[in-house]
Amino acid sequence: MTSASKPNARWTKDKAGATLAATTGFFFTNPPALETTKQLIPDHAHIAAALASFAVAILAYWVGLCALRKLP
């Protein structure tokens, strides 16, 4: 008989909040980035918009994680 193993990663409130911030940042910046990149580089507009939104999501995750770790 085997016992249930412990999960390796912990899903904390800090990580959950930072993930929410990253997801929100990605989906709020994607439409404006897509409109801008359609005018600047129409051949690769979707790729450029996704990369710009992904960069915002990474920044939002980092800021959210730092901010939530300081809370009690």
PDB file of N, CA, C and O in Angstrom, chain B, residues numbered from 101:
ATOM      1  N   MET B 101       0.837  -1.168   0.000  1.00  0.00           N
ATOM      2  CA  MET B 101       0.000   0.000   0.000  1.00  0.00           C
ATOM      3  C   MET B 101       0.887   1.239   0.000  1.00  0.00           C
ATOM      4  O   MET B 101       1.816   1.357   0.799  1.00  0.00           O
ATOM      5  N   THR B 102       0.588   2.142  -0.896  1.00  0.00           N
ATOM      6  CA  THR B 102       1.401   3.358  -0.990  1.00  0.00           C
ATOM      7  C   THR B 102       0.651   4.534  -0.403  1.00  0.00           C
ATOM      8  O   THR B 102      -0.577   4.610  -0.453  1.00  0.00           O
ATOM      9  N   SER B 103       1.407   5.424   0.142  1.00  0.00           N
ATOM     10  CA  SER B 103       0.784   6.625   0.704  1.00  0.00           C
ATOM     11  C   SER B 103       0.801   7.743  -0.340  1.00  0.00           C
ATOM     12  O   SER B 103       1.582   7.712  -1.292  1.00  0.00           O
ATOM     13  N   ALA B 104      -0.049   8.700  -0.148  1.00  0.00           N
ATOM     14  CA  ALA B 104      -0.109   9.829  -1.078  1.00  0.00           C
ATOM     15  C   ALA B 104       1.153  10.670  -0.921  1.00  0.00           C
ATOM     16  O   ALA B 104       1.562  11.007   0.191  1.00  0.00           O
ATOM     17  N   SER B 105       1.743  10.992  -2.025  1.00  0.00           N
ATOM     18  CA  SER B 105       2.975  11.781  -1.961  1.00  0.00           C
ATOM     19  C   SER B 105       2.642  13.265  -1.866  1.00  0.00           C
ATOM     20  O   SER B 105       1.588  13.721  -2.310  1.00  0.00           O
ATOM     21  N   LYS B 106       3.563  13.990  -1.281  1.00  0.00           N
ATOM     22  CA  LYS B 106       3.398  15.429  -1.151  1.00  0.00           C
ATOM     23  C   LYS B 106       3.716  16.087  -2.481  1.00  0.00           C
ATOM     24  O   LYS B 106       4.621  15.644  -3.188  1.00  0.00           O
ATOM     25  N   PRO B 107       2.995  17.124  -2.828  1.00  0.00           N
ATOM     26  CA  PRO B 107       3.358  17.845  -4.050  1.00  0.00           C
ATOM     27  C   PRO B 107       4.661  18.605  -3.836  1.00  0.00           C
ATOM     28  O   PRO B 107       4.945  19.075  -2.734  1.00  0.00           O
ATOM     29  N   ASN B 108       5.438  18.718  -4.888  1.00  0.00           N
ATOM     30  CA  ASN B 108       6.733  19.391  -4.780  1.00  0.00           C
ATOM     31  C   ASN B 108       6.589  20.902  -4.693  1.00  0.00           C
ATOM     32  O   ASN B 108       7.322  21.550  -3.946  1.00  0.00           O
ATOM     33  N   ALA B 109       5.679  21.456  -5.426  1.00  0.00           N
ATOM     34  CA  ALA B 109       5.508  22.900  -5.451  1.00  0.00           C
ATOM     35  C   ALA B 109       4.333  23.304  -4.572  1.00  0.00           C
ATOM     36  O   ALA B 109       3.314  22.616  -4.514  1.00  0.00           O
ATOM     37  N   ARG B 110       4.493  24.424  -3.895  1.00  0.00           N
ATOM     38  CA  ARG B 110       3.410  24.944  -3.066  1.00  0.00           C
ATOM     39  C   ARG B 110       2.731  26.076  -3.792  1.00  0.00           C
ATOM     40  O   ARG B 110       3.395  26.959  -4.336  1.00  0.00           O
ATOM     41  N   TRP B 111       1.434  26.058  -3.806  1.00  0.00           N
ATOM     42  CA  TRP B 111       0.658  27.122  -4.435  1.00  0.00           C
ATOM     43  C   TRP B 111       0.257  28.082  -3.331  1.00  0.00           C
ATOM     44  O   TRP B 111      -0.721  27.849  -2.620  1.00  0.00           O
ATOM     45  N   THR B 112       1.008  29.153  -3.189  1.00  0.00           N
ATOM     46  CA  THR B 112       0.756  30.100  -2.114  1.00  0.00           C
ATOM     47  C   THR B 112      -0.138  31.235  -2.598  1.00  0.00           C
ATOM     48  O   THR B 112      -0.389  31.389  -3.793  1.00  0.00           O
ATOM     49  N   LYS B 113      -0.603  32.016  -1.648  1.00  0.00           N
ATOM     50  CA  LYS B 113      -1.416  33.172  -1.995  1.00  0.00           C
ATOM     51  C   LYS B 113      -0.601  34.174  -2.802  1.00  0.00           C
ATOM     52  O   LYS B 113      -1.136  34.845  -3.685  1.00  0.00           O
ATOM     53  N   ASP B 114       0.681  34.277  -2.506  1.00  0.00           N
ATOM     54  CA  ASP B 114       1.548  35.200  -3.240  1.00  0.00           C
ATOM     55  C   ASP B 114       1.626  34.809  -4.709  1.00  0.00           C
ATOM     56  O   ASP B 114       1.473  35.650  -5.595  1.00  0.00           O
ATOM     57  N   LYS B 115       1.863  33.539  -4.957  1.00  0.00           N
ATOM     58  CA  LYS B 115       1.980  33.076  -6.343  1.00  0.00           C
ATOM     59  C   LYS B 115       0.646  33.150  -7.074  1.00  0.00           C
ATOM     60  O   LYS B 115       0.602  33.452  -8.267  1.00  0.00           O
ATOM     61  N   ALA B 116      -0.440  32.874  -6.360  1.00  0.00           N
ATOM     62  CA  ALA B 116      -1.759  32.951  -6.989  1.00  0.00           C
ATOM     63  C   ALA B 116      -2.093  34.390  -7.369  1.00  0.00           C
ATOM     64  O   ALA B 116      -2.613  34.639  -8.457  1.00  0.00           O
ATOM     65  N   GLY B 117      -1.801  35.325  -6.493  1.00  0.00           N
ATOM     66  CA  GLY B 117      -2.060  36.727  -6.785  1.00  0.00           C
ATOM     67  C   GLY B 117      -1.180  37.248  -7.906  1.00  0.00           C
ATOM     68  O   GLY B 117      -1.635  38.012  -8.757  1.00  0.00           O
ATOM     69  N   ALA B 118       0.077  36.835  -7.907  1.00  0.00           N
ATOM     70  CA  ALA B 118       0.984  37.258  -8.971  1.00  0.00           C
ATOM     71  C   ALA B 118       0.583  36.656 -10.309  1.00  0.00           C
ATOM     72  O   ALA B 118       0.715  37.311 -11.343  1.00  0.00           O
ATOM     73  N   THR B 119       0.100  35.434 -10.304  1.00  0.00           N
ATOM     74  CA  THR B 119      -0.377  34.815 -11.543  1.00  0.00           C
ATOM     75  C   THR B 119      -1.615  35.524 -12.063  1.00  0.00           C
ATOM     76  O   THR B 119      -1.771  35.704 -13.270  1.00  0.00           O
ATOM     77  N   LEU B 120      -2.487  35.924 -11.166  1.00  0.00           N
ATOM     78  CA  LEU B 120      -3.659  36.699 -11.570  1.00  0.00           C
ATOM     79  C   LEU B 120      -3.237  38.038 -12.171  1.00  0.00           C
ATOM     80  O   LEU B 120      -3.802  38.474 -13.174  1.00  0.00           O
ATOM     81  N   ALA B 121      -2.252  38.685 -11.567  1.00  0.00           N
ATOM     82  CA  ALA B 121      -1.759  39.960 -12.099  1.00  0.00           C
ATOM     83  C   ALA B 121      -1.139  39.767 -13.482  1.00  0.00           C
ATOM     84  O   ALA B 121      -1.337  40.595 -14.371  1.00  0.00           O
ATOM     85  N   ALA B 122      -0.396  38.687 -13.665  1.00  0.00           N
ATOM     86  CA  ALA B 122       0.227  38.425 -14.964  1.00  0.00           C
ATOM     87  C   ALA B 122      -0.815  38.123 -16.034  1.00  0.00           C
ATOM     88  O   ALA B 122      -0.706  38.601 -17.164  1.00  0.00           O
ATOM     89  N   THR B 123      -1.808  37.344 -15.686  1.00  0.00           N
ATOM     90  CA  THR B 123      -2.863  37.012 -16.649  1.00  0.00           C
ATOM     91  C   THR B 123      -3.658  38.259 -17.035  1.00  0.00           C
ATOM     92  O   THR B 123      -3.963  38.479 -18.207  1.00  0.00           O
ATOM     93  N   THR B 124      -3.981  39.055 -16.044  1.00  0.00           N
ATOM     94  CA  THR B 124      -4.706  40.289 -16.310  1.00  0.00           C
ATOM     95  C   THR B 124      -3.873  41.239 -17.158  1.00  0.00           C
ATOM     96  O   THR B 124      -4.383  41.866 -18.087  1.00  0.00           O
ATOM     97  N   GLY B 125      -2.595  41.341 -16.835  1.00  0.00           N
ATOM     98  CA  GLY B 125      -1.713  42.203 -17.623  1.00  0.00           C
ATOM     99  C   GLY B 125      -1.616  41.758 -19.066  1.00  0.00           C
ATOM    100  O   GLY B 125      -1.606  42.588 -19.975  1.00  0.00           O
ATOM    101  N   PHE B 126      -1.545  40.463 -19.281  1.00  0.00           N
ATOM    102  CA  PHE B 126      -1.454  39.955 -20.652  1.00  0.00           C
ATOM    103  C   PHE B 126      -2.715  40.271 -21.448  1.00  0.00           C
ATOM    104  O   PHE B 126      -2.634  40.782 -22.566  1.00  0.00           O
ATOM    105  N   PHE B 127      -3.870  39.972 -20.880  1.00  0.00           N
ATOM    106  CA  PHE B 127      -5.110  40.140 -21.630  1.00  0.00           C
ATOM    107  C   PHE B 127      -5.551  41.594 -21.771  1.00  0.00           C
ATOM    108  O   PHE B 127      -6.295  41.919 -22.697  1.00  0.00           O
ATOM    109  N   PHE B 128      -5.108  42.478 -20.870  1.00  0.00           N
ATOM    110  CA  PHE B 128      -5.436  43.890 -21.031  1.00  0.00           C
ATOM    111  C   PHE B 128      -4.504  44.596 -22.006  1.00  0.00           C
ATOM    112  O   PHE B 128      -4.903  45.584 -22.623  1.00  0.00           O
ATOM    113  N   THR B 129      -3.280  44.119 -22.162  1.00  0.00           N
ATOM    114  CA  THR B 129      -2.356  44.788 -23.076  1.00  0.00           C
ATOM    115  C   THR B 129      -2.348  44.185 -24.466  1.00  0.00           C
ATOM    116  O   THR B 129      -1.821  44.802 -25.391  1.00  0.00           O
ATOM    117  N   ASN B 130      -2.907  43.018 -24.643  1.00  0.00           N
ATOM    118  CA  ASN B 130      -2.871  42.387 -25.965  1.00  0.00           C
ATOM    119  C   ASN B 130      -3.666  43.154 -27.030  1.00  0.00           C
ATOM    120  O   ASN B 130      -3.119  43.372 -28.111  1.00  0.00           O
ATOM    121  N   PRO B 131      -4.916  43.578 -26.805  1.00  0.00           N
ATOM    122  CA  PRO B 131      -5.627  44.314 -27.866  1.00  0.00           C
ATOM    123  C   PRO B 131      -4.974  45.639 -28.280  1.00  0.00           C
ATOM    124  O   PRO B 131      -4.867  45.899 -29.478  1.00  0.00           O
ATOM    125  N   PRO B 132      -4.529  46.494 -27.333  1.00  0.00           N
ATOM    126  CA  PRO B 132      -3.855  47.715 -27.779  1.00  0.00           C
ATOM    127  C   PRO B 132      -2.529  47.428 -28.491  1.00  0.00           C
ATOM    128  O   PRO B 132      -2.164  48.113 -29.446  1.00  0.00           O
ATOM    129  N   ALA B 133      -1.821  46.413 -28.015  1.00  0.00           N
ATOM    130  CA  ALA B 133      -0.564  46.059 -28.677  1.00  0.00           C
ATOM    131  C   ALA B 133      -0.819  45.529 -30.079  1.00  0.00           C
ATOM    132  O   ALA B 133      -0.037  45.790 -30.993  1.00  0.00           O
ATOM    133  N   LEU B 134      -1.889  44.799 -30.254  1.00  0.00           N
ATOM    134  CA  LEU B 134      -2.222  44.270 -31.576  1.00  0.00           C
ATOM    135  C   LEU B 134      -2.586  45.396 -32.538  1.00  0.00           C
ATOM    136  O   LEU B 134      -2.177  45.377 -33.699  1.00  0.00           O
ATOM    137  N   GLU B 135      -3.348  46.372 -32.064  1.00  0.00           N
ATOM    138  CA  GLU B 135      -3.703  47.505 -32.922  1.00  0.00           C
ATOM    139  C   GLU B 135      -2.465  48.305 -33.320  1.00  0.00           C
ATOM    140  O   GLU B 135      -2.359  48.760 -34.459  1.00  0.00           O
ATOM    141  N   THR B 136      -1.538  48.475 -32.394  1.00  0.00           N
ATOM    142  CA  THR B 136      -0.321  49.223 -32.688  1.00  0.00           C
ATOM    143  C   THR B 136       0.570  48.471 -33.657  1.00  0.00           C
ATOM    144  O   THR B 136       1.094  49.056 -34.604  1.00  0.00           O
ATOM    145  N   THR B 137       0.743  47.182 -33.427  1.00  0.00           N
ATOM    146  CA  THR B 137       1.633  46.418 -34.296  1.00  0.00           C
ATOM    147  C   THR B 137       1.046  46.169 -35.672  1.00  0.00           C
ATOM    148  O   THR B 137       1.794  45.927 -36.620  1.00  0.00           O
ATOM    149  N   LYS B 138      -0.275  46.220 -35.808  1.00  0.00           N
ATOM    150  CA  LYS B 138      -0.880  46.100 -37.142  1.00  0.00           C
ATOM    151  C   LYS B 138      -0.463  47.267 -38.031  1.00  0.00           C
ATOM    152  O   LYS B 138      -0.322  47.110 -39.244  1.00  0.00           O
ATOM    153  N   GLN B 139      -0.265  48.435 -37.426  1.00  0.00           N
ATOM    154  CA  GLN B 139       0.150  49.597 -38.189  1.00  0.00           C
ATOM    155  C   GLN B 139       1.657  49.623 -38.414  1.00  0.00           C
ATOM    156  O   GLN B 139       2.119  50.067 -39.465  1.00  0.00           O
ATOM    157  N   LEU B 140       2.416  49.156 -37.447  1.00  0.00           N
ATOM    158  CA  LEU B 140       3.874  49.231 -37.553  1.00  0.00           C
ATOM    159  C   LEU B 140       4.455  48.099 -38.394  1.00  0.00           C
ATOM    160  O   LEU B 140       5.221  48.344 -39.326  1.00  0.00           O
ATOM    161  N   ILE B 141       4.098  46.882 -38.071  1.00  0.00           N
ATOM    162  CA  ILE B 141       4.604  45.716 -38.803  1.00  0.00           C
ATOM    163  C   ILE B 141       3.436  44.785 -39.110  1.00  0.00           C
ATOM    164  O   ILE B 141       3.175  43.855 -38.347  1.00  0.00           O
ATOM    165  N   PRO B 142       2.742  45.017 -40.199  1.00  0.00           N
ATOM    166  CA  PRO B 142       1.527  44.238 -40.468  1.00  0.00           C
ATOM    167  C   PRO B 142       1.767  42.754 -40.748  1.00  0.00           C
ATOM    168  O   PRO B 142       0.863  41.942 -40.551  1.00  0.00           O
ATOM    169  N   ASP B 143       2.957  42.386 -41.201  1.00  0.00           N
ATOM    170  CA  ASP B 143       3.209  40.978 -41.508  1.00  0.00           C
ATOM    171  C   ASP B 143       3.339  40.109 -40.259  1.00  0.00           C
ATOM    172  O   ASP B 143       2.978  38.932 -40.278  1.00  0.00           O
ATOM    173  N   HIS B 144       3.846  40.679 -39.191  1.00  0.00           N
ATOM    174  CA  HIS B 144       4.088  39.909 -37.964  1.00  0.00           C
ATOM    175  C   HIS B 144       3.387  40.547 -36.765  1.00  0.00           C
ATOM    176  O   HIS B 144       3.928  40.567 -35.660  1.00  0.00           O
ATOM    177  N   ALA B 145       2.200  41.059 -36.989  1.00  0.00           N
ATOM    178  CA  ALA B 145       1.497  41.809 -35.944  1.00  0.00           C
ATOM    179  C   ALA B 145       1.128  40.934 -34.751  1.00  0.00           C
ATOM    180  O   ALA B 145       1.298  41.355 -33.607  1.00  0.00           O
ATOM    181  N   HIS B 146       0.631  39.732 -34.994  1.00  0.00           N
ATOM    182  CA  HIS B 146       0.183  38.877 -33.886  1.00  0.00           C
ATOM    183  C   HIS B 146       1.353  38.389 -33.044  1.00  0.00           C
ATOM    184  O   HIS B 146       1.246  38.304 -31.821  1.00  0.00           O
ATOM    185  N   ILE B 147       2.452  38.074 -33.681  1.00  0.00           N
ATOM    186  CA  ILE B 147       3.625  37.614 -32.932  1.00  0.00           C
ATOM    187  C   ILE B 147       4.197  38.746 -32.092  1.00  0.00           C
ATOM    188  O   ILE B 147       4.528  38.545 -30.924  1.00  0.00           O
ATOM    189  N   ALA B 148       4.314  39.928 -32.674  1.00  0.00           N
ATOM    190  CA  ALA B 148       4.853  41.064 -31.936  1.00  0.00           C
ATOM    191  C   ALA B 148       3.943  41.465 -30.780  1.00  0.00           C
ATOM    192  O   ALA B 148       4.429  41.805 -29.701  1.00  0.00           O
ATOM    193  N   ALA B 149       2.639  41.431 -30.990  1.00  0.00           N
ATOM    194  CA  ALA B 149       1.700  41.777 -29.924  1.00  0.00           C
ATOM    195  C   ALA B 149       1.763  40.751 -28.794  1.00  0.00           C
ATOM    196  O   ALA B 149       1.705  41.114 -27.619  1.00  0.00           O
ATOM    197  N   ALA B 150       1.880  39.488 -29.145  1.00  0.00           N
ATOM    198  CA  ALA B 150       1.977  38.449 -28.110  1.00  0.00           C
ATOM    199  C   ALA B 150       3.264  38.591 -27.310  1.00  0.00           C
ATOM    200  O   ALA B 150       3.257  38.413 -26.092  1.00  0.00           O
ATOM    201  N   LEU B 151       4.367  38.910 -27.979  1.00  0.00           N
ATOM    202  CA  LEU B 151       5.635  39.095 -27.266  1.00  0.00           C
ATOM    203  C   LEU B 151       5.589  40.319 -26.351  1.00  0.00           C
ATOM    204  O   LEU B 151       6.090  40.276 -25.227  1.00  0.00           O
ATOM    205  N   ALA B 152       4.992  41.403 -26.831  1.00  0.00           N
ATOM    206  CA  ALA B 152       4.868  42.597 -25.991  1.00  0.00           C
ATOM    207  C   ALA B 152       3.967  42.322 -24.792  1.00  0.00           C
ATOM    208  O   ALA B 152       4.270  42.748 -23.678  1.00  0.00           O
ATOM    209  N   SER B 153       2.877  41.624 -25.010  1.00  0.00           N
ATOM    210  CA  SER B 153       1.967  41.300 -23.909  1.00  0.00           C
ATOM    211  C   SER B 153       2.615  40.323 -22.933  1.00  0.00           C
ATOM    212  O   SER B 153       2.379  40.396 -21.727  1.00  0.00           O
ATOM    213  N   PHE B 154       3.422  39.420 -23.451  1.00  0.00           N
ATOM    214  CA  PHE B 154       4.130  38.483 -22.576  1.00  0.00           C
ATOM    215  C   PHE B 154       5.147  39.212 -21.706  1.00  0.00           C
ATOM    216  O   PHE B 154       5.332  38.865 -20.540  1.00  0.00           O
ATOM    217  N   ALA B 155       5.805  40.219 -22.271  1.00  0.00           N
ATOM    218  CA  ALA B 155       6.749  41.016 -21.487  1.00  0.00           C
ATOM    219  C   ALA B 155       6.023  41.758 -20.369  1.00  0.00           C
ATOM    220  O   ALA B 155       6.534  41.848 -19.253  1.00  0.00           O
ATOM    221  N   VAL B 156       4.853  42.284 -20.656  1.00  0.00           N
ATOM    222  CA  VAL B 156       4.055  42.953 -19.626  1.00  0.00           C
ATOM    223  C   VAL B 156       3.612  41.953 -18.573  1.00  0.00           C
ATOM    224  O   VAL B 156       3.589  42.278 -17.386  1.00  0.00           O
ATOM    225  N   ALA B 157       3.261  40.747 -18.984  1.00  0.00           N
ATOM    226  CA  ALA B 157       2.834  39.720 -18.029  1.00  0.00           C
ATOM    227  C   ALA B 157       3.973  39.324 -17.093  1.00  0.00           C
ATOM    228  O   ALA B 157       3.748  39.107 -15.903  1.00  0.00           O
ATOM    229  N   ILE B 158       5.175  39.230 -17.615  1.00  0.00           N
ATOM    230  CA  ILE B 158       6.334  38.900 -16.768  1.00  0.00           C
ATOM    231  C   ILE B 158       6.579  40.016 -15.760  1.00  0.00           C
ATOM    232  O   ILE B 158       6.834  39.756 -14.584  1.00  0.00           O
ATOM    233  N   LEU B 159       6.501  41.249 -16.224  1.00  0.00           N
ATOM    234  CA  LEU B 159       6.693  42.385 -15.326  1.00  0.00           C
ATOM    235  C   LEU B 159       5.591  42.433 -14.267  1.00  0.00           C
ATOM    236  O   LEU B 159       5.873  42.698 -13.098  1.00  0.00           O
ATOM    237  N   ALA B 160       4.349  42.182 -14.659  1.00  0.00           N
ATOM    238  CA  ALA B 160       3.239  42.190 -13.702  1.00  0.00           C
ATOM    239  C   ALA B 160       3.383  41.062 -12.681  1.00  0.00           C
ATOM    240  O   ALA B 160       3.055  41.247 -11.509  1.00  0.00           O
ATOM    241  N   TYR B 161       3.865  39.903 -13.108  1.00  0.00           N
ATOM    242  CA  TYR B 161       4.079  38.789 -12.176  1.00  0.00           C
ATOM    243  C   TYR B 161       5.131  39.159 -11.139  1.00  0.00           C
ATOM    244  O   TYR B 161       4.953  38.919  -9.945  1.00  0.00           O
ATOM    245  N   TRP B 162       6.222  39.744 -11.607  1.00  0.00           N
ATOM    246  CA  TRP B 162       7.319  40.108 -10.705  1.00  0.00           C
ATOM    247  C   TRP B 162       6.869  41.172  -9.709  1.00  0.00           C
ATOM    248  O   TRP B 162       7.130  41.056  -8.511  1.00  0.00           O
ATOM    249  N   VAL B 163       6.193  42.207 -10.203  1.00  0.00           N
ATOM    250  CA  VAL B 163       5.725  43.279  -9.325  1.00  0.00           C
ATOM    251  C   VAL B 163       4.687  42.744  -8.348  1.00  0.00           C
ATOM    252  O   VAL B 163       4.723  43.077  -7.164  1.00  0.00           O
ATOM    253  N   GLY B 164       3.772  41.925  -8.826  1.00  0.00           N
ATOM    254  CA  GLY B 164       2.757  41.350  -7.956  1.00  0.00           C
ATOM    255  C   GLY B 164       3.349  40.461  -6.883  1.00  0.00           C
ATOM    256  O   GLY B 164       2.910  40.490  -5.733  1.00  0.00           O
ATOM    257  N   LEU B 165       4.339  39.673  -7.250  1.00  0.00           N
ATOM    258  CA  LEU B 165       4.979  38.787  -6.275  1.00  0.00           C
ATOM    259  C   LEU B 165       5.719  39.592  -5.211  1.00  0.00           C
ATOM    260  O   LEU B 165       5.645  39.275  -4.024  1.00  0.00           O
ATOM    261  N   CYS B 166       6.425  40.623  -5.632  1.00  0.00           N
ATOM    262  CA  CYS B 166       7.145  41.464  -4.666  1.00  0.00           C
ATOM    263  C   CYS B 166       6.177  42.200  -3.740  1.00  0.00           C
ATOM    264  O   CYS B 166       6.413  42.309  -2.537  1.00  0.00           O
ATOM    265  N   ALA B 167       5.099  42.696  -4.312  1.00  0.00           N
ATOM    266  CA  ALA B 167       4.127  43.451  -3.509  1.00  0.00           C
ATOM    267  C   ALA B 167       3.394  42.536  -2.533  1.00  0.00           C
ATOM    268  O   ALA B 167       3.169  42.915  -1.383  1.00  0.00           O
ATOM    269  N   LEU B 168       3.024  41.355  -2.970  1.00  0.00           N
ATOM    270  CA  LEU B 168       2.269  40.458  -2.097  1.00  0.00           C
ATOM    271  C   LEU B 168       3.130  39.819  -1.009  1.00  0.00           C
ATOM    272  O   LEU B 168       2.615  39.436   0.041  1.00  0.00           O
ATOM    273  N   ARG B 169       4.409  39.704  -1.246  1.00  0.00           N
ATOM    274  CA  ARG B 169       5.281  39.144  -0.202  1.00  0.00           C
ATOM    275  C   ARG B 169       5.485  40.116   0.945  1.00  0.00           C
ATOM    276  O   ARG B 169       5.793  39.704   2.064  1.00  0.00           O
ATOM    277  N   LYS B 170       5.315  41.412   0.674  1.00  0.00           N
ATOM    278  CA  LYS B 170       5.492  42.403   1.731  1.00  0.00           C
ATOM    279  C   LYS B 170       4.265  42.518   2.626  1.00  0.00           C
ATOM    280  O   LYS B 170       4.346  43.057   3.730  1.00  0.00           O
ATOM    281  N   LEU B 171       3.130  42.012   2.150  1.00  0.00           N
ATOM    282  CA  LEU B 171       1.913  42.090   2.965  1.00  0.00           C
ATOM    283  C   LEU B 171       1.973  41.079   4.109  1.00  0.00           C
ATOM    284  O   LEU B 171       2.608  40.032   3.981  1.00  0.00           O
ATOM    285  N   PRO B 172       1.322  41.387   5.213  1.00  0.00           N
ATOM    286  CA  PRO B 172       1.344  40.447   6.346  1.00  0.00           C
ATOM    287  C   PRO B 172       0.498  39.221   6.107  1.00  0.00           C
ATOM    288  O   PRO B 172       0.421  38.347   6.970  1.00  0.00           O
TER     289      PRO B 172
END
